[in-house]
Amino acid sequence: MDEKTFWACIKDGAVPDRGTPRPPSNALPADLVQLLISKVGLDEAEVAVMSKEDAMARMQKYWAEGV
C-alpha cells in the first residue's frame, strides 16, 4: 500500500483494493438463489442461467401464488 492510499484510508475511510474479486453486477444474491432452490424447488442449473430480473419475478410469483 502506498502512502496516498494509506492516508485516504485513515482520513476518509476509503477501503484500499486488496485484490478481492468482486461478483459481477448481474450476479444473483446468495439468499435469493437459496430460496429459489429450497422453497420454489428449482434446479441449480435452472437458477444459474436466470437473470436477476427473472429470478426476482419467479420468487415474487411464488410468494403471491404459492407456485
Contact map, one row per residue, 1 for C-alpha under 8 A:
1110110000000001000000000000000000000000000000000000000000000000000
1111110000000000000000000000000000000000000000000000000000000000000
1111111000000000000000000000000000000000000000000000000000000000000
0111111100000000000000000000000000000000000000000000000000000000000
1111111110000001000000000000000000000000000000000000000000000000000
1111111111000001000000000000000000000000000000000000000000000000000
0011111111110000000000000000000000000000000000000000000000000000000
0001111111111100000000000000000000000000000000000000000000000000000
0000111111111111000000000000000000000000000000000000000000000000000
0000011111111100000000000000000000000000000000000000000000000000000
0000001111111000000000000000000000000000000000000000000000000000000
0000001111111100000000000000000000000000000000000000000000000000000
0000000111111110000000000000000000000000000000000000000000000000000
0000000111011111000000000000000000000000000000000000000000000000000
0000000010001111100000000000000000000000000000000000000000000000000
1000110010000111110000000000000000000000000000000000000000000000000
0000000000000011111100000000000000000000000000000000000000000000000
0000000000000001111100000000000000000000000000000000000000000000000
0000000000000000111110000000000000000000000000000000000000000000000
0000000000000000111111000000000000000000000000000000000000000000000
0000000000000000001111100000000000000000000000000000000000000000000
0000000000000000000111110000000000000000000000000000000000000000000
0000000000000000000011111010000000000000000000000000000000000000000
0000000000000000000001111110000000000000000000000000000000000000000
0000000000000000000000111110000000000000000000000000000000000000000
0000000000000000000000011111000000000000000000000011000000000000000
0000000000000000000000111111100000000000000000000001000000000000000
0000000000000000000000000111110110000000000000000011001000000000000
0000000000000000000000000011111110000000000000000000000000000000000
0000000000000000000000000001111111000000000000000000000000000000000
0000000000000000000000000000111111100000000000000000000000000000000
0000000000000000000000000001111111110000000000000000001100100000000
0000000000000000000000000001111111111000000000100000000000000000000
0000000000000000000000000000011111111110000000000000000000000000000
0000000000000000000000000000001111111111000000000000000000100000000
0000000000000000000000000000000111111111110000100000001000100000000
0000000000000000000000000000000011111111111100100000000000000000000
0000000000000000000000000000000001111111110000000000000000000000000
0000000000000000000000000000000001111111100000000000000000000000000
0000000000000000000000000000000000111111110000000000000000100100001
0000000000000000000000000000000000011111111000000000000000000000000
0000000000000000000000000000000000011101111101100000000000000000000
0000000000000000000000000000000000001000111111100000000000000000000
0000000000000000000000000000000000001000011111110000000000000000000
0000000000000000000000000000000000000000001111111000000000000000000
0000000000000000000000000000000000000000011111111100000000000000000
0000000000000000000000000000000010011000011111111100001000000000000
0000000000000000000000000000000000000000000111111100000000000000000
0000000000000000000000000000000000000000000011111110000000000000000
0000000000000000000000000000000000000000000001111111111000000000000
0000000000000000000000000101000000000000000000001111111000000000000
0000000000000000000000000111000000000000000000000111111100000000000
0000000000000000000000000000000000000000000000000111111110000000000
0000000000000000000000000000000000000000000000000111111111000000000
0000000000000000000000000001000100010000000000100111111111100000000
0000000000000000000000000000000100000000000000000001111111110000000
0000000000000000000000000000000000000000000000000000111111111000000
0000000000000000000000000000000000000000000000000000011111111100000
0000000000000000000000000000000100110001000000000000001111111110000
0000000000000000000000000000000000000000000000000000000111111111000
0000000000000000000000000000000000000000000000000000000011111111111
0000000000000000000000000000000000000001000000000000000001111111111
0000000000000000000000000000000000000000000000000000000000111111111
0000000000000000000000000000000000000000000000000000000000011111110
0000000000000000000000000000000000000000000000000000000000001111111
0000000000000000000000000000000000000000000000000000000000001111111
0000000000000000000000000000000000000001000000000000000000001110111
